[in-house]
């Protein structure tokens, strides 16, 4: 036997039916506070400052990152050094 019951309730009615608390006032306060904090932080979103934060040492940082990638590539291909040394057979 299969029984189907369709109930047409709004979210507020369903919440009251199940005995859940109404948190709308708290949610509105939290959203207002979040909006205020986001608006105040937008003044710090200067593109130049973001780049300086991400790449604090500029070109030197990019060079170090490139050296890291080259080192990883060398080790993945058998560890051959820049000087042209052949990897030792294992």
Biopython code that builds the backbone (N, CA, C, O; Angstrom):
import numpy as np
from Bio.PDB.StructureBuilder import StructureBuilder

atoms = [
    (1, "UNK", "N", (0.846, -1.157, 0.000)),
    (1, "UNK", "CA", (0.000, 0.000, 0.000)),
    (1, "UNK", "C", (0.901, 1.233, 0.000)),
    (1, "UNK", "O", (1.895, 1.287, 0.724)),
    (2, "UNK", "N", (0.549, 2.207, -0.808)),
    (2, "UNK", "CA", (1.326, 3.431, -0.924)),
    (2, "UNK", "C", (0.379, 4.606, -0.734)),
    (2, "UNK", "O", (-0.650, 4.700, -1.402)),
    (3, "UNK", "N", (0.735, 5.500, 0.183)),
    (3, "UNK", "CA", (-0.100, 6.658, 0.476)),
    (3, "UNK", "C", (0.711, 7.913, 0.177)),
    (3, "UNK", "O", (1.859, 8.027, 0.606)),
    (4, "UNK", "N", (0.132, 8.836, -0.540)),
    (4, "UNK", "CA", (0.795, 10.090, -0.872)),
    (4, "UNK", "C", (-0.038, 11.241, -0.319)),
    (4, "UNK", "O", (-1.248, 11.307, -0.532)),
    (5, "UNK", "N", (0.630, 12.147, 0.393)),
    (5, "UNK", "CA", (-0.038, 13.324, 0.941)),
    (5, "UNK", "C", (0.698, 14.550, 0.430)),
    (5, "UNK", "O", (1.906, 14.677, 0.631)),
    (6, "UNK", "N", (0.000, 15.431, -0.213)),
    (6, "UNK", "CA", (0.569, 16.688, -0.687)),
    (6, "UNK", "C", (0.188, 17.784, 0.293)),
    (6, "UNK", "O", (-0.989, 17.963, 0.606)),
    (7, "UNK", "N", (1.190, 18.522, 0.780)),
    (7, "UNK", "CA", (0.959, 19.608, 1.726)),
    (7, "UNK", "C", (1.470, 20.890, 1.091)),
    (7, "UNK", "O", (2.615, 20.956, 0.643)),
    (8, "UNK", "N", (0.633, 21.891, 1.055)),
    (8, "UNK", "CA", (1.005, 23.170, 0.457)),
    (8, "UNK", "C", (1.206, 24.178, 1.578)),
    (8, "UNK", "O", (0.246, 24.753, 2.091)),
    (9, "UNK", "N", (2.472, 24.387, 1.958)),
    (9, "UNK", "CA", (2.812, 25.301, 3.044)),
    (9, "UNK", "C", (3.884, 26.273, 2.590)),
    (9, "UNK", "O", (4.720, 25.952, 1.746)),
    (10, "UNK", "N", (3.846, 27.453, 3.157)),
    (10, "UNK", "CA", (4.953, 28.387, 2.950)),
    (10, "UNK", "C", (6.081, 27.978, 3.895)),
    (10, "UNK", "O", (5.832, 27.243, 4.851)),
    (11, "UNK", "N", (7.304, 28.426, 3.659)),
    (11, "UNK", "CA", (8.395, 28.094, 4.583)),
    (11, "UNK", "C", (8.092, 28.526, 6.021)),
    (11, "UNK", "O", (8.439, 27.817, 6.965)),
    (12, "UNK", "N", (7.453, 29.673, 6.189)),
    (12, "UNK", "CA", (7.125, 30.139, 7.545)),
    (12, "UNK", "C", (6.112, 29.201, 8.207)),
    (12, "UNK", "O", (6.250, 28.869, 9.384)),
    (13, "UNK", "N", (5.108, 28.782, 7.460)),
    (13, "UNK", "CA", (4.104, 27.866, 8.011)),
    (13, "UNK", "C", (4.720, 26.513, 8.366)),
    (13, "UNK", "O", (4.393, 25.934, 9.402)),
    (14, "UNK", "N", (5.595, 26.017, 7.525)),
    (14, "UNK", "CA", (6.246, 24.733, 7.792)),
    (14, "UNK", "C", (7.126, 24.832, 9.031)),
    (14, "UNK", "O", (7.173, 23.903, 9.837)),
    (15, "UNK", "N", (7.828, 25.964, 9.188)),
    (15, "UNK", "CA", (8.684, 26.152, 10.353)),
    (15, "UNK", "C", (7.849, 26.154, 11.638)),
    (15, "UNK", "O", (8.222, 25.522, 12.626)),
    (16, "UNK", "N", (6.720, 26.866, 11.618)),
    (16, "UNK", "CA", (5.850, 26.884, 12.795)),
    (16, "UNK", "C", (5.247, 25.515, 13.072)),
    (16, "UNK", "O", (5.130, 25.113, 14.229)),
    (17, "UNK", "N", (4.861, 24.794, 12.019)),
    (17, "UNK", "CA", (4.279, 23.471, 12.187)),
    (17, "UNK", "C", (5.269, 22.513, 12.861)),
    (17, "UNK", "O", (4.883, 21.689, 13.689)),
    (18, "UNK", "N", (6.560, 22.636, 12.490)),
    (18, "UNK", "CA", (7.582, 21.740, 13.048)),
    (18, "UNK", "C", (8.173, 22.274, 14.353)),
    (18, "UNK", "O", (9.010, 21.609, 14.963)),
    (19, "UNK", "N", (7.755, 23.451, 14.786)),
    (19, "UNK", "CA", (8.219, 23.990, 16.059)),
    (19, "UNK", "C", (9.600, 24.605, 16.011)),
    (19, "UNK", "O", (10.255, 24.726, 17.047)),
    (20, "UNK", "N", (10.057, 24.997, 14.837)),
    (20, "UNK", "CA", (11.380, 25.605, 14.707)),
    (20, "UNK", "C", (11.303, 27.098, 15.013)),
    (20, "UNK", "O", (10.270, 27.721, 14.766)),
    (21, "UNK", "N", (12.376, 27.682, 15.545)),
    (21, "UNK", "CA", (12.358, 29.113, 15.880)),
    (21, "UNK", "C", (12.434, 29.979, 14.627)),
    (21, "UNK", "O", (12.937, 29.547, 13.590)),
    (22, "UNK", "N", (11.931, 31.195, 14.736)),
    (22, "UNK", "CA", (12.000, 32.159, 13.643)),
    (22, "UNK", "C", (13.300, 32.945, 13.784)),
    (22, "UNK", "O", (13.459, 33.724, 14.724)),
    (23, "UNK", "N", (14.219, 32.742, 12.862)),
    (23, "UNK", "CA", (15.545, 33.367, 12.935)),
    (23, "UNK", "C", (15.696, 34.538, 11.976)),
    (23, "UNK", "O", (16.808, 35.019, 11.759)),
    (24, "UNK", "N", (14.603, 34.996, 11.405)),
    (24, "UNK", "CA", (14.687, 36.040, 10.390)),
    (24, "UNK", "C", (15.313, 37.330, 10.927)),
    (24, "UNK", "O", (16.122, 37.951, 10.238)),
    (25, "UNK", "N", (14.953, 37.737, 12.133)),
    (25, "UNK", "CA", (15.509, 38.974, 12.704)),
    (25, "UNK", "C", (17.022, 38.858, 12.881)),
    (25, "UNK", "O", (17.760, 39.796, 12.579)),
    (26, "UNK", "N", (17.479, 37.712, 13.367)),
    (26, "UNK", "CA", (18.923, 37.506, 13.552)),
    (26, "UNK", "C", (19.636, 37.487, 12.200)),
    (26, "UNK", "O", (20.722, 38.050, 12.065)),
    (27, "UNK", "N", (19.034, 36.846, 11.204)),
    (27, "UNK", "CA", (19.645, 36.793, 9.877)),
    (27, "UNK", "C", (19.750, 38.187, 9.275)),
    (27, "UNK", "O", (20.753, 38.510, 8.640)),
    (28, "UNK", "N", (18.742, 39.005, 9.463)),
    (28, "UNK", "CA", (18.786, 40.371, 8.941)),
    (28, "UNK", "C", (19.905, 41.181, 9.590)),
    (28, "UNK", "O", (20.604, 41.930, 8.907)),
    (29, "UNK", "N", (20.080, 41.036, 10.904)),
    (29, "UNK", "CA", (21.174, 41.741, 11.599)),
    (29, "UNK", "C", (22.538, 41.266, 11.092)),
    (29, "UNK", "O", (23.434, 42.076, 10.856)),
    (30, "UNK", "N", (22.689, 39.944, 10.927)),
    (30, "UNK", "CA", (23.968, 39.412, 10.442)),
    (30, "UNK", "C", (24.264, 39.881, 9.026)),
    (30, "UNK", "O", (25.403, 40.229, 8.713)),
    (31, "UNK", "N", (23.251, 39.893, 8.168)),
    (31, "UNK", "CA", (23.463, 40.361, 6.798)),
    (31, "UNK", "C", (23.822, 41.844, 6.764)),
    (31, "UNK", "O", (24.668, 42.256, 5.972)),
    (32, "UNK", "N", (23.189, 42.644, 7.612)),
    (32, "UNK", "CA", (23.521, 44.070, 7.676)),
    (32, "UNK", "C", (24.963, 44.266, 8.133)),
    (32, "UNK", "O", (25.682, 45.100, 7.582)),
    (33, "UNK", "N", (25.386, 43.506, 9.131)),
    (33, "UNK", "CA", (26.756, 43.608, 9.626)),
    (33, "UNK", "C", (27.752, 43.163, 8.551)),
    (33, "UNK", "O", (28.788, 43.801, 8.363)),
    (34, "UNK", "N", (27.443, 42.075, 7.849)),
    (34, "UNK", "CA", (28.316, 41.583, 6.783)),
    (34, "UNK", "C", (28.430, 42.607, 5.661)),
    (34, "UNK", "O", (29.519, 42.841, 5.139)),
    (35, "UNK", "N", (27.312, 43.212, 5.291)),
    (35, "UNK", "CA", (27.329, 44.230, 4.243)),
    (35, "UNK", "C", (28.189, 45.422, 4.651)),
    (35, "UNK", "O", (28.938, 45.961, 3.837)),
    (36, "UNK", "N", (28.080, 45.830, 5.914)),
    (36, "UNK", "CA", (28.877, 46.960, 6.420)),
    (36, "UNK", "C", (30.368, 46.638, 6.369)),
    (36, "UNK", "O", (31.170, 47.475, 5.956)),
    (37, "UNK", "N", (30.746, 45.416, 6.792)),
    (37, "UNK", "CA", (32.157, 45.025, 6.784)),
    (37, "UNK", "C", (32.696, 44.933, 5.360)),
    (37, "UNK", "O", (33.821, 45.357, 5.095)),
    (38, "UNK", "N", (31.904, 44.383, 4.448)),
    (38, "UNK", "CA", (32.359, 44.276, 3.055)),
    (38, "UNK", "C", (32.544, 45.654, 2.443)),
    (38, "UNK", "O", (33.516, 45.887, 1.724)),
    (39, "UNK", "N", (31.615, 46.577, 2.721)),
    (39, "UNK", "CA", (31.727, 47.930, 2.181)),
    (39, "UNK", "C", (32.979, 48.627, 2.713)),
    (39, "UNK", "O", (33.650, 49.340, 1.967)),
    (40, "UNK", "N", (33.298, 48.430, 3.989)),
    (40, "UNK", "CA", (34.486, 49.080, 4.543)),
    (40, "UNK", "C", (35.770, 48.454, 3.998)),
    (40, "UNK", "O", (36.784, 49.141, 3.879)),
    (41, "UNK", "N", (35.741, 47.167, 3.668)),
    (41, "UNK", "CA", (36.941, 46.504, 3.148)),
    (41, "UNK", "C", (37.172, 46.785, 1.670)),
    (41, "UNK", "O", (38.275, 46.557, 1.172)),
    (42, "UNK", "N", (36.170, 47.269, 0.961)),
    (42, "UNK", "CA", (36.359, 47.570, -0.457)),
    (42, "UNK", "C", (37.366, 48.695, -0.660)),
    (42, "UNK", "O", (38.005, 48.770, -1.709)),
    (43, "UNK", "N", (37.514, 49.561, 0.320)),
    (43, "UNK", "CA", (38.477, 50.649, 0.193)),
    (43, "UNK", "C", (39.914, 50.125, 0.175)),
    (43, "UNK", "O", (40.817, 50.822, -0.288)),
    (44, "UNK", "N", (40.135, 48.910, 0.672)),
    (44, "UNK", "CA", (41.479, 48.317, 0.684)),
    (44, "UNK", "C", (41.786, 47.539, -0.590)),
    (44, "UNK", "O", (42.871, 46.971, -0.711)),
    (45, "UNK", "N", (40.861, 47.500, -1.537)),
    (45, "UNK", "CA", (41.033, 46.686, -2.728)),
    (45, "UNK", "C", (41.764, 47.449, -3.840)),
    (45, "UNK", "O", (41.297, 47.465, -4.979)),
    (46, "UNK", "N", (42.866, 48.059, -3.538)),
    (46, "UNK", "CA", (43.677, 48.757, -4.520)),
    (46, "UNK", "C", (44.458, 47.717, -5.322)),
    (46, "UNK", "O", (45.190, 46.929, -4.724)),
    (47, "UNK", "N", (44.333, 47.682, -6.657)),
    (47, "UNK", "CA", (45.019, 46.660, -7.455)),
    (47, "UNK", "C", (46.534, 46.626, -7.236)),
    (47, "UNK", "O", (47.129, 45.549, -7.197)),
    (48, "UNK", "N", (47.149, 47.779, -7.095)),
    (48, "UNK", "CA", (48.595, 47.818, -6.888)),
    (48, "UNK", "C", (48.978, 47.150, -5.570)),
    (48, "UNK", "O", (49.968, 46.422, -5.503)),
    (49, "UNK", "N", (48.196, 47.398, -4.525)),
    (49, "UNK", "CA", (48.479, 46.785, -3.228)),
    (49, "UNK", "C", (48.269, 45.272, -3.280)),
    (49, "UNK", "O", (49.009, 44.520, -2.645)),
    (50, "UNK", "N", (47.259, 44.822, -4.038)),
    (50, "UNK", "CA", (47.033, 43.382, -4.171)),
    (50, "UNK", "C", (48.230, 42.709, -4.827)),
    (50, "UNK", "O", (48.663, 41.645, -4.386)),
    (51, "UNK", "N", (48.766, 43.321, -5.877)),
    (51, "UNK", "CA", (49.923, 42.745, -6.558)),
    (51, "UNK", "C", (51.127, 42.731, -5.629)),
    (51, "UNK", "O", (51.879, 41.757, -5.600)),
    (52, "UNK", "N", (51.313, 43.794, -4.879)),
    (52, "UNK", "CA", (52.441, 43.837, -3.941)),
    (52, "UNK", "C", (52.290, 42.798, -2.839)),
    (52, "UNK", "O", (53.284, 42.256, -2.357)),
    (53, "UNK", "N", (51.061, 42.516, -2.440)),
    (53, "UNK", "CA", (50.826, 41.509, -1.413)),
    (53, "UNK", "C", (51.089, 40.116, -1.955)),
    (53, "UNK", "O", (51.699, 39.285, -1.283)),
    (54, "UNK", "N", (50.628, 39.863, -3.169)),
    (54, "UNK", "CA", (50.792, 38.535, -3.761)),
    (54, "UNK", "C", (52.255, 38.290, -4.149)),
    (54, "UNK", "O", (52.787, 37.205, -3.916)),
    (55, "UNK", "N", (52.892, 39.284, -4.729)),
    (55, "UNK", "CA", (54.285, 39.158, -5.168)),
    (55, "UNK", "C", (55.140, 40.174, -4.418)),
    (55, "UNK", "O", (55.534, 41.187, -4.997)),
    (56, "UNK", "N", (55.435, 39.927, -3.148)),
    (56, "UNK", "CA", (56.123, 40.936, -2.342)),
    (56, "UNK", "C", (57.539, 41.260, -2.809)),
    (56, "UNK", "O", (58.012, 42.372, -2.577)),
    (57, "UNK", "N", (58.221, 40.336, -3.450)),
    (57, "UNK", "CA", (59.593, 40.614, -3.863)),
    (57, "UNK", "C", (59.700, 40.887, -5.352)),
    (57, "UNK", "O", (60.809, 40.960, -5.882)),
    (58, "UNK", "N", (58.575, 41.041, -6.041)),
    (58, "UNK", "CA", (58.558, 41.430, -7.440)),
    (58, "UNK", "C", (59.207, 40.418, -8.353)),
    (58, "UNK", "O", (58.892, 39.229, -8.312)),
    (59, "UNK", "N", (60.133, 40.911, -9.192)),
    (59, "UNK", "CA", (60.781, 40.065, -10.192)),
    (59, "UNK", "C", (61.604, 38.958, -9.553)),
    (59, "UNK", "O", (61.718, 37.866, -10.110)),
    (60, "UNK", "N", (62.174, 39.230, -8.395)),
    (60, "UNK", "CA", (62.961, 38.201, -7.707)),
    (60, "UNK", "C", (62.064, 37.027, -7.327)),
    (60, "UNK", "O", (62.480, 35.872, -7.427)),
    (61, "UNK", "N", (60.865, 37.305, -6.903)),
    (61, "UNK", "CA", (59.928, 36.242, -6.555)),
    (61, "UNK", "C", (59.549, 35.415, -7.778)),
    (61, "UNK", "O", (59.442, 34.192, -7.695)),
    (62, "UNK", "N", (59.346, 36.084, -8.913)),
    (62, "UNK", "CA", (59.034, 35.360, -10.141)),
    (62, "UNK", "C", (60.207, 34.486, -10.570)),
    (62, "UNK", "O", (60.013, 33.359, -11.027)),
    (63, "UNK", "N", (61.426, 35.010, -10.423)),
    (63, "UNK", "CA", (62.615, 34.232, -10.778)),
    (63, "UNK", "C", (62.755, 33.004, -9.876)),
    (63, "UNK", "O", (63.101, 31.922, -10.350)),
    (64, "UNK", "N", (62.491, 33.170, -8.593)),
    (64, "UNK", "CA", (62.562, 32.036, -7.669)),
    (64, "UNK", "C", (61.502, 30.992, -8.015)),
    (64, "UNK", "O", (61.765, 29.792, -7.943)),
    (65, "UNK", "N", (60.312, 31.443, -8.389)),
    (65, "UNK", "CA", (59.250, 30.519, -8.773)),
    (65, "UNK", "C", (59.645, 29.770, -10.048)),
    (65, "UNK", "O", (59.413, 28.566, -10.158)),
    (66, "UNK", "N", (60.237, 30.475, -11.001)),
    (66, "UNK", "CA", (60.681, 29.838, -12.237)),
    (66, "UNK", "C", (61.772, 28.808, -11.941)),
    (66, "UNK", "O", (61.754, 27.714, -12.506)),
    (67, "UNK", "N", (62.711, 29.141, -11.069)),
    (67, "UNK", "CA", (63.758, 28.182, -10.691)),
    (67, "UNK", "C", (63.160, 26.955, -10.021)),
    (67, "UNK", "O", (63.625, 25.836, -10.239)),
    (68, "UNK", "N", (62.133, 27.160, -9.207)),
    (68, "UNK", "CA", (61.457, 26.029, -8.575)),
    (68, "UNK", "C", (60.837, 25.115, -9.627)),
    (68, "UNK", "O", (60.964, 23.893, -9.550)),
    (69, "UNK", "N", (60.164, 25.716, -10.611)),
    (69, "UNK", "CA", (59.548, 24.906, -11.669)),
    (69, "UNK", "C", (60.596, 24.163, -12.489)),
    (69, "UNK", "O", (60.406, 22.995, -12.826)),
    (70, "UNK", "N", (61.715, 24.840, -12.814)),
    (70, "UNK", "CA", (62.781, 24.175, -13.577)),
    (70, "UNK", "C", (63.375, 23.020, -12.765)),
    (70, "UNK", "O", (63.661, 21.956, -13.316)),
    (71, "UNK", "N", (63.558, 23.224, -11.478)),
    (71, "UNK", "CA", (64.085, 22.156, -10.631)),
    (71, "UNK", "C", (63.152, 20.956, -10.597)),
    (71, "UNK", "O", (63.597, 19.810, -10.643)),
    (72, "UNK", "N", (61.861, 21.226, -10.516)),
    (72, "UNK", "CA", (60.884, 20.130, -10.523)),
    (72, "UNK", "C", (60.905, 19.402, -11.860)),
    (72, "UNK", "O", (60.807, 18.176, -11.907)),
    (73, "UNK", "N", (61.034, 20.162, -12.952)),
    (73, "UNK", "CA", (61.077, 19.544, -14.278)),
    (73, "UNK", "C", (62.329, 18.683, -14.428)),
    (73, "UNK", "O", (62.270, 17.587, -14.986)),
    (74, "UNK", "N", (63.473, 19.186, -13.926)),
    (74, "UNK", "CA", (64.715, 18.408, -14.018)),
    (74, "UNK", "C", (64.607, 17.121, -13.217)),
    (74, "UNK", "O", (65.027, 16.061, -13.682)),
    (75, "UNK", "N", (64.052, 17.206, -12.024)),
    (75, "UNK", "CA", (63.952, 15.994, -11.206)),
    (75, "UNK", "C", (62.959, 15.009, -11.806)),
    (75, "UNK", "O", (63.122, 13.798, -11.659)),
    (76, "UNK", "N", (61.933, 15.514, -12.478)),
    (76, "UNK", "CA", (60.950, 14.623, -13.100)),
    (76, "UNK", "C", (61.527, 13.916, -14.325)),
    (76, "UNK", "O", (61.093, 12.822, -14.682)),
    (77, "UNK", "N", (62.516, 14.558, -14.966)),
    (77, "UNK", "CA", (63.094, 13.958, -16.172)),
    (77, "UNK", "C", (64.387, 13.217, -15.879)),
    (77, "UNK", "O", (65.134, 12.906, -16.807)),
    (78, "UNK", "N", (64.664, 12.935, -14.660)),
    (78, "UNK", "CA", (65.839, 12.131, -14.334)),
    (78, "UNK", "C", (66.895, 12.872, -13.562)),
    (78, "UNK", "O", (67.917, 12.281, -13.214)),
    (79, "UNK", "N", (66.695, 14.150, -13.277)),
    (79, "UNK", "CA", (67.613, 14.885, -12.429)),
    (79, "UNK", "C", (68.824, 15.440, -13.151)),
    (79, "UNK", "O", (69.829, 15.717, -12.497)),
    (80, "UNK", "N", (68.786, 15.619, -14.462)),
    (80, "UNK", "CA", (69.924, 16.197, -15.177)),
    (80, "UNK", "C", (70.115, 17.639, -14.748)),
    (80, "UNK", "O", (69.145, 18.396, -14.687)),
    (81, "UNK", "N", (71.325, 18.028, -14.454)),
    (81, "UNK", "CA", (71.631, 19.382, -13.991)),
    (81, "UNK", "C", (71.742, 20.333, -15.163)),
    (81, "UNK", "O", (71.741, 19.893, -16.312)),
    (82, "UNK", "N", (71.839, 21.656, -14.896)),
    (82, "UNK", "CA", (71.966, 22.670, -15.937)),
    (82, "UNK", "C", (73.249, 22.505, -16.739)),
    (82, "UNK", "O", (73.298, 22.860, -17.917)),
    (83, "UNK", "N", (74.277, 21.972, -16.110)),
    (83, "UNK", "CA", (75.588, 21.900, -16.753)),
    (83, "UNK", "C", (75.655, 20.817, -17.825)),
    (83, "UNK", "O", (76.695, 20.650, -18.463)),
    (84, "UNK", "N", (74.586, 20.092, -18.030)),
    (84, "UNK", "CA", (74.575, 19.076, -19.067)),
    (84, "UNK", "C", (74.989, 17.710, -18.578)),
    (84, "UNK", "O", (75.180, 16.809, -19.395)),
    (85, "UNK", "N", (75.137, 17.517, -17.278)),
    (85, "UNK", "CA", (75.491, 16.212, -16.738)),
    (85, "UNK", "C", (74.387, 15.213, -17.054)),
    (85, "UNK", "O", (73.199, 15.537, -17.037)),
    (86, "UNK", "N", (74.808, 14.013, -17.338)),
    (86, "UNK", "CA", (73.814, 12.970, -17.571)),
    (86, "UNK", "C", (73.459, 12.324, -16.242)),
    (86, "UNK", "O", (74.324, 12.178, -15.379)),
    (87, "UNK", "N", (72.225, 11.940, -16.065)),
    (87, "UNK", "CA", (71.851, 11.295, -14.816)),
    (87, "UNK", "C", (72.539, 9.960, -14.659)),
    (87, "UNK", "O", (72.805, 9.259, -15.635)),
    (88, "UNK", "N", (72.830, 9.611, -13.388)),
    (88, "UNK", "CA", (73.477, 8.340, -13.120)),
    (88, "UNK", "C", (72.500, 7.193, -13.366)),
    (88, "UNK", "O", (71.348, 7.263, -12.937)),
    (89, "UNK", "N", (72.944, 6.136, -14.050)),
    (89, "UNK", "CA", (72.061, 4.988, -14.242)),
    (89, "UNK", "C", (71.855, 4.262, -12.919)),
    (89, "UNK", "O", (72.779, 4.118, -12.118)),
    (90, "UNK", "N", (70.638, 3.813, -12.711)),
    (90, "UNK", "CA", (70.325, 3.127, -11.443)),
    (90, "UNK", "C", (70.271, 1.652, -11.630)),
    (90, "UNK", "O", (70.021, 0.918, -10.674)),
]
sb = StructureBuilder()
sb.init_structure("model")
sb.init_model(0)
sb.init_chain("A")
sb.init_seg("    ")
for serial, (resi, resn, name, xyz) in enumerate(atoms, 1):
    if name == "N":
        sb.init_residue(resn, " ", resi, " ")
    sb.init_atom(name, np.array(xyz, "f"), 0.0, 1.0, " ", f" {name:<3s}", serial, name[0])
structure = sb.get_structure()
